[in-house]
Amino acid sequence: MPTTPLDSAPPAAAQLDAPAAPAPVPVRRGDHVGFGTPAGALLIPTRFTDAEGFAAGRAAVRVGERWGYVDTAGTLVVPARFDYVTAFDGERAVVYHDGSAFIIDRAGEVVATPEVNGLHPLSEGLAPARVRELWGYVDAGGSFVIPPRFEEAFAFSGGRAKVGLTEGYAFIGRDGERAIDRVFDGALDFSEGLAAVTVDGRWGFVDAAGELVIAPRFDDARSFSDGLAAVATDAGWGFVDPTGRLVVVPGFERAGAMVDGRAPVMPAGAGGLWGYADPTGALVIPARFTTAMPFAGGLAEVANDAGQGYIDRGGAWVFGPTPAP
């Protein structure tokens, strides 16, 4: 079935006076994964069983059944010895092995072993952590800074985190206190200063202060990315800007995140195939893919009857396609 992740926004990048070269992105060729560039250069050979994108100069890679990390040169700087790992958040990352969770540094040394029953990845220096049935947050040193008192807890984004209460979902600040008084039936994480929420069964958007800046009037909604959010009405999917203005009138059967000026969309009448639209809604890459992922690092992973591969913003093949293994 044609699929695409519909809520995949890229992480915020630091603003530098002299931007560094973009990190290579994972490229799958058959059974193995390496790292390449939008120009088609395979900088790190396809020698890993699986891999995730770079964060803080490290990328998670799987060698056989174990996970470790490589640097941007492809050196295995943290040996593949963990059952699973998560993305680095600055200098620390959460990893898992033999049923326990640990926090490691960039060299792979364990710096903390929180006494918890569950631990999620670090984000903005805090990680959701569970003790028995309740969730709180630990810092990068593994110490609780927000005591366990929530039914669910999610990653911090923009200084806010979604938490689950008996009556619904709320947002807290880094002090653990409610940052928004209102409780919602449904909510997504904050992205670009706004979070999609449901009010009386309709989706709208709140800002970090809790103001409903985009009235709840949509059947469905996704997070903001590149200044636009995909929203659905009875006419289909379109895109709104942060003021709530429909800059792309709903009409697509499906729509994903706008990244690098391109969003995967399924046009009406395209037989379930995916293409890519620009911020005006123009179909700049025709609908010819059975699978279309949001762009990341200048490349988008796609698939058609010929196989799986990666295209650039113009729709040209950069890697592939290769038949599925």
LOTORZA-491443 format. One record per residue (C-alpha): residue in three letters; chain; y negated, x, z negated. Coordinates in steps of 0.5 Angstrom, whole numbers. Layout:
! LOTORZA-491443
<ALA, A, <Y, X, Z>>
...
END
This chain:
! LOTORZA-491443
<MET, A, <0, 0, 0>>
<PRO, A, <-7, 3, 1>>
<THR, A, <-10, 5, -5>>
<THR, A, <-16, 9, -8>>
<PRO, A, <-19, 10, -15>>
<LEU, A, <-25, 5, -15>>
<ASP, A, <-28, 8, -21>>
<SER, A, <-28, 16, -20>>
<ALA, A, <-35, 19, -21>>
<PRO, A, <-36, 26, -21>>
<PRO, A, <-38, 30, -27>>
<ALA, A, <-46, 32, -28>>
<ALA, A, <-47, 39, -26>>
<ALA, A, <-52, 43, -30>>
<GLN, A, <-59, 45, -26>>
<LEU, A, <-59, 52, -24>>
<ASP, A, <-65, 56, -21>>
<ALA, A, <-60, 59, -17>>
<PRO, A, <-54, 55, -16>>
<ALA, A, <-47, 58, -16>>
<ALA, A, <-42, 57, -10>>
<PRO, A, <-39, 50, -11>>
<ALA, A, <-32, 51, -14>>
<PRO, A, <-26, 50, -9>>
<VAL, A, <-22, 44, -10>>
<PRO, A, <-15, 42, -10>>
<VAL, A, <-11, 42, -3>>
<ARG, A, <-4, 39, -3>>
<ARG, A, <0, 42, 3>>
<GLY, A, <7, 39, 3>>
<ASP, A, <10, 40, -4>>
<HIS, A, <5, 45, -7>>
<VAL, A, <-2, 45, -8>>
<GLY, A, <-8, 51, -8>>
<PHE, A, <-15, 51, -7>>
<GLY, A, <-20, 50, -1>>
<THR, A, <-27, 49, 1>>
<PRO, A, <-30, 44, 6>>
<ALA, A, <-31, 50, 11>>
<GLY, A, <-23, 50, 11>>
<ALA, A, <-22, 56, 8>>
<LEU, A, <-16, 56, 3>>
<LEU, A, <-19, 61, -3>>
<ILE, A, <-13, 60, -7>>
<PRO, A, <-6, 59, -4>>
<THR, A, <-1, 53, -5>>
<ARG, A, <3, 56, -10>>
<PHE, A, <3, 51, -15>>
<THR, A, <7, 44, -17>>
<ASP, A, <1, 41, -18>>
<ALA, A, <-7, 42, -20>>
<GLU, A, <-13, 39, -22>>
<GLY, A, <-20, 40, -21>>
<PHE, A, <-25, 46, -24>>
<ALA, A, <-29, 44, -30>>
<ALA, A, <-32, 50, -34>>
<GLY, A, <-29, 55, -29>>
<ARG, A, <-22, 53, -31>>
<ALA, A, <-17, 49, -27>>
<ALA, A, <-11, 46, -30>>
<VAL, A, <-5, 48, -25>>
<ARG, A, <3, 46, -26>>
<VAL, A, <8, 52, -25>>
<GLY, A, <15, 48, -25>>
<GLU, A, <15, 44, -31>>
<ARG, A, <9, 47, -35>>
<TRP, A, <2, 47, -35>>
<GLY, A, <-4, 53, -35>>
<TYR, A, <-10, 55, -32>>
<VAL, A, <-13, 59, -27>>
<ASP, A, <-20, 62, -26>>
<THR, A, <-24, 61, -19>>
<ALA, A, <-21, 67, -16>>
<GLY, A, <-14, 64, -17>>
<THR, A, <-12, 68, -23>>
<LEU, A, <-7, 65, -28>>
<VAL, A, <-12, 66, -34>>
<VAL, A, <-8, 62, -39>>
<PRO, A, <0, 62, -38>>
<ALA, A, <3, 56, -36>>
<ARG, A, <7, 54, -42>>
<PHE, A, <4, 47, -44>>
<ASP, A, <7, 40, -43>>
<TYR, A, <1, 38, -41>>
<VAL, A, <-7, 40, -41>>
<THR, A, <-13, 37, -40>>
<ALA, A, <-20, 39, -37>>
<PHE, A, <-24, 44, -41>>
<ASP, A, <-30, 42, -44>>
<GLY, A, <-35, 48, -45>>
<GLU, A, <-31, 53, -49>>
<ARG, A, <-25, 48, -51>>
<ALA, A, <-19, 44, -48>>
<VAL, A, <-14, 39, -51>>
<VAL, A, <-7, 41, -49>>
<TYR, A, <0, 38, -51>>
<HIS, A, <7, 41, -53>>
<ASP, A, <13, 39, -56>>
<GLY, A, <10, 33, -58>>
<SER, A, <4, 36, -62>>
<ALA, A, <-4, 37, -59>>
<PHE, A, <-8, 43, -60>>
<ILE, A, <-15, 45, -58>>
<ILE, A, <-15, 52, -54>>
<ASP, A, <-20, 57, -52>>
<ARG, A, <-22, 59, -45>>
<ALA, A, <-16, 65, -46>>
<GLY, A, <-11, 60, -48>>
<GLU, A, <-11, 62, -56>>
<VAL, A, <-10, 56, -60>>
<VAL, A, <-16, 55, -65>>
<ALA, A, <-15, 48, -68>>
<THR, A, <-9, 44, -69>>
<PRO, A, <-12, 37, -72>>
<GLU, A, <-7, 33, -76>>
<VAL, A, <-7, 27, -72>>
<ASN, A, <-2, 22, -69>>
<GLY, A, <-6, 22, -62>>
<LEU, A, <-11, 26, -59>>
<HIS, A, <-15, 25, -52>>
<PRO, A, <-19, 30, -48>>
<LEU, A, <-26, 33, -51>>
<SER, A, <-32, 30, -48>>
<GLU, A, <-39, 32, -50>>
<GLY, A, <-36, 36, -55>>
<LEU, A, <-32, 30, -58>>
<ALA, A, <-25, 28, -57>>
<PRO, A, <-22, 21, -59>>
<ALA, A, <-17, 22, -65>>
<ARG, A, <-12, 17, -68>>
<VAL, A, <-9, 17, -75>>
<ARG, A, <-4, 12, -76>>
<GLU, A, <-7, 6, -72>>
<LEU, A, <-14, 7, -72>>
<TRP, A, <-18, 12, -68>>
<GLY, A, <-24, 16, -69>>
<TYR, A, <-27, 23, -67>>
<VAL, A, <-26, 30, -68>>
<ASP, A, <-30, 36, -66>>
<ALA, A, <-28, 42, -62>>
<GLY, A, <-26, 45, -68>>
<GLY, A, <-21, 40, -70>>
<SER, A, <-25, 37, -76>>
<PHE, A, <-27, 29, -76>>
<VAL, A, <-34, 28, -75>>
<ILE, A, <-33, 20, -74>>
<PRO, A, <-28, 18, -79>>
<PRO, A, <-22, 13, -76>>
<ARG, A, <-24, 6, -76>>
<PHE, A, <-23, 3, -69>>
<GLU, A, <-18, 0, -65>>
<GLU, A, <-19, 4, -59>>
<ALA, A, <-24, 10, -57>>
<PHE, A, <-26, 13, -51>>
<ALA, A, <-29, 19, -48>>
<PHE, A, <-37, 20, -50>>
<SER, A, <-41, 20, -44>>
<GLY, A, <-49, 20, -44>>
<GLY, A, <-49, 21, -51>>
<ARG, A, <-45, 14, -52>>
<ALA, A, <-38, 12, -53>>
<LYS, A, <-34, 6, -52>>
<VAL, A, <-30, 3, -58>>
<GLY, A, <-25, -2, -59>>
<LEU, A, <-26, -7, -64>>
<THR, A, <-22, -14, -66>>
<GLU, A, <-28, -18, -63>>
<GLY, A, <-29, -14, -56>>
<TYR, A, <-32, -7, -54>>
<ALA, A, <-38, -4, -57>>
<PHE, A, <-42, 3, -56>>
<ILE, A, <-43, 8, -61>>
<GLY, A, <-47, 14, -62>>
<ARG, A, <-45, 21, -64>>
<ASP, A, <-46, 19, -71>>
<GLY, A, <-41, 14, -70>>
<GLU, A, <-46, 8, -71>>
<ARG, A, <-47, 2, -67>>
<ALA, A, <-52, 4, -61>>
<ILE, A, <-52, -3, -58>>
<ASP, A, <-51, -9, -63>>
<ARG, A, <-48, -13, -58>>
<VAL, A, <-40, -13, -57>>
<PHE, A, <-37, -14, -50>>
<ASP, A, <-31, -17, -47>>
<GLY, A, <-30, -12, -42>>
<ALA, A, <-34, -5, -41>>
<LEU, A, <-34, 1, -37>>
<ASP, A, <-36, 8, -39>>
<PHE, A, <-43, 10, -39>>
<SER, A, <-45, 14, -32>>
<GLU, A, <-52, 16, -30>>
<GLY, A, <-55, 12, -36>>
<LEU, A, <-52, 5, -35>>
<ALA, A, <-45, 2, -37>>
<ALA, A, <-42, -4, -33>>
<VAL, A, <-40, -10, -38>>
<THR, A, <-38, -17, -38>>
<VAL, A, <-42, -23, -41>>
<ASP, A, <-39, -29, -40>>
<GLY, A, <-34, -27, -35>>
<ARG, A, <-39, -24, -31>>
<TRP, A, <-41, -17, -30>>
<GLY, A, <-48, -13, -31>>
<PHE, A, <-50, -7, -33>>
<VAL, A, <-54, -4, -40>>
<ASP, A, <-58, 2, -41>>
<ALA, A, <-56, 6, -47>>
<ALA, A, <-61, 2, -51>>
<GLY, A, <-57, -4, -50>>
<GLU, A, <-62, -8, -45>>
<LEU, A, <-58, -12, -40>>
<VAL, A, <-62, -8, -34>>
<ILE, A, <-58, -12, -29>>
<ALA, A, <-56, -19, -30>>
<PRO, A, <-49, -21, -31>>
<ARG, A, <-48, -24, -24>>
<PHE, A, <-42, -20, -21>>
<ASP, A, <-35, -22, -20>>
<ASP, A, <-33, -14, -21>>
<ALA, A, <-37, -8, -22>>
<ARG, A, <-35, 0, -22>>
<SER, A, <-39, 5, -25>>
<PHE, A, <-46, 8, -22>>
<SER, A, <-45, 15, -18>>
<ASP, A, <-50, 18, -13>>
<GLY, A, <-55, 12, -15>>
<LEU, A, <-51, 7, -13>>
<ALA, A, <-45, 2, -16>>
<ALA, A, <-40, -2, -13>>
<VAL, A, <-40, -9, -14>>
<ALA, A, <-36, -15, -12>>
<THR, A, <-38, -23, -11>>
<ASP, A, <-35, -28, -7>>
<ALA, A, <-37, -25, -1>>
<GLY, A, <-34, -18, -2>>
<TRP, A, <-36, -12, -5>>
<GLY, A, <-43, -8, -4>>
<PHE, A, <-47, -4, -8>>
<VAL, A, <-53, -4, -12>>
<ASP, A, <-58, 1, -14>>
<PRO, A, <-60, 2, -22>>
<THR, A, <-65, -4, -21>>
<GLY, A, <-60, -9, -19>>
<ARG, A, <-62, -9, -12>>
<LEU, A, <-57, -10, -7>>
<VAL, A, <-58, -5, -2>>
<VAL, A, <-51, -6, 1>>
<VAL, A, <-50, -13, 2>>
<PRO, A, <-43, -15, 0>>
<GLY, A, <-38, -16, 5>>
<PHE, A, <-32, -10, 4>>
<GLU, A, <-25, -12, 2>>
<ARG, A, <-25, -6, -3>>
<ALA, A, <-30, -1, -4>>
<GLY, A, <-30, 6, -9>>
<ALA, A, <-35, 11, -11>>
<MET, A, <-41, 13, -7>>
<VAL, A, <-40, 21, -8>>
<ASP, A, <-44, 26, -3>>
<GLY, A, <-47, 20, 1>>
<ARG, A, <-40, 17, 2>>
<ALA, A, <-36, 12, -1>>
<PRO, A, <-29, 9, 1>>
<VAL, A, <-29, 2, 4>>
<MET, A, <-24, -3, 7>>
<PRO, A, <-28, -7, 12>>
<ALA, A, <-26, -14, 13>>
<GLY, A, <-21, -15, 19>>
<ALA, A, <-19, -8, 19>>
<GLY, A, <-12, -9, 17>>
<GLY, A, <-12, -6, 10>>
<LEU, A, <-15, 1, 13>>
<TRP, A, <-20, 5, 9>>
<GLY, A, <-26, 8, 12>>
<TYR, A, <-33, 11, 9>>
<ALA, A, <-39, 8, 9>>
<ASP, A, <-46, 11, 7>>
<PRO, A, <-51, 9, 2>>
<THR, A, <-54, 4, 7>>
<GLY, A, <-47, 1, 8>>
<ALA, A, <-46, 4, 15>>
<LEU, A, <-39, 5, 17>>
<VAL, A, <-40, 13, 18>>
<ILE, A, <-32, 14, 18>>
<PRO, A, <-28, 9, 22>>
<ALA, A, <-23, 5, 18>>
<ARG, A, <-17, 9, 20>>
<PHE, A, <-13, 11, 13>>
<THR, A, <-8, 8, 9>>
<THR, A, <-11, 12, 3>>
<ALA, A, <-18, 14, 2>>
<MET, A, <-20, 18, -4>>
<PRO, A, <-27, 19, -6>>
<PHE, A, <-30, 25, -4>>
<ALA, A, <-30, 31, -9>>
<GLY, A, <-33, 38, -7>>
<GLY, A, <-35, 36, 0>>
<LEU, A, <-28, 34, 1>>
<ALA, A, <-24, 27, 1>>
<GLU, A, <-16, 27, 1>>
<VAL, A, <-14, 21, 6>>
<ALA, A, <-7, 19, 9>>
<ASN, A, <-5, 16, 15>>
<ASP, A, <1, 15, 19>>
<ALA, A, <1, 22, 21>>
<GLY, A, <1, 24, 14>>
<GLN, A, <-4, 27, 8>>
<GLY, A, <-10, 31, 9>>
<TYR, A, <-17, 33, 7>>
<ILE, A, <-23, 31, 11>>
<ASP, A, <-31, 33, 11>>
<ARG, A, <-37, 28, 11>>
<GLY, A, <-37, 27, 18>>
<GLY, A, <-29, 25, 18>>
<ALA, A, <-26, 31, 21>>
<TRP, A, <-20, 34, 19>>
<VAL, A, <-21, 40, 15>>
<PHE, A, <-14, 41, 12>>
<GLY, A, <-8, 37, 15>>
<PRO, A, <-5, 32, 16>>
<THR, A, <2, 34, 14>>
<PRO, A, <8, 29, 13>>
<ALA, A, <9, 27, 6>>
<PRO, A, <14, 31, 3>>
END
